[in-house]
């Protein structure tokens, strides 16, 4: 039946695979296999002190921001294919798993989205994918919540087109932790979509640490491969 449904949808609706452009309702089977999550640590070079002191905060990505996965992420972020949120949530959840410790509850803290990005895209994509990933983790018995614990303390420039040093300078001191009541026993994991230089995630770690909420790790959908 699927062999008939997909070509029909392609003919009537223009449904295309986000990975290769072939006929598919969302992703074709081949692209789905290619982008299967494969979590690994993705330390930036040089390693920022914020990720090593007072404790290590490991950055983990579910894949490389290249090839098919990069095209899928671009379709999700830039072309408004919001249905890919559920697909990419599996990647984010897979990147969270290495930070789990026994039965300890987890809090996913999305990096804040600027008003500019929210206005352009009509939603907060990182928050959406974080909440979807949290549901996946809950479904397999992991006590997980998503907490909007960070907000902007000042305006920043668009990160696109900036080099590594400029990205860090642009975001230095840009985030602040929201006030909270009481202490939480949850292990905090900062989550984002793409890890390029690490500037956004590092600033999130700094702001949470300054508020007494040191994260145990960073989890992202994909990391941009470093150039040699």
Secondary structure, DSSP 8 states (H G I E B T S, - for coil): -HHHHHHHHHHHH--B-TTT-SB-SS--HHHHHHT----EE---SS--GGGTSSS--EEEESSBSSHHHHHHHHHHHTS--TTHHHHHHHHHHHHHHTT--TT--EEEEE----HHHHHHHSS-HHHHHHHHHHHHHHHTT--EEE---EEESS-----TT--HHHHHHHHTT-EEE---SS---SEEEEEEEEESSSHHHHHHHHHHHHTT---SEEEEEEE-----
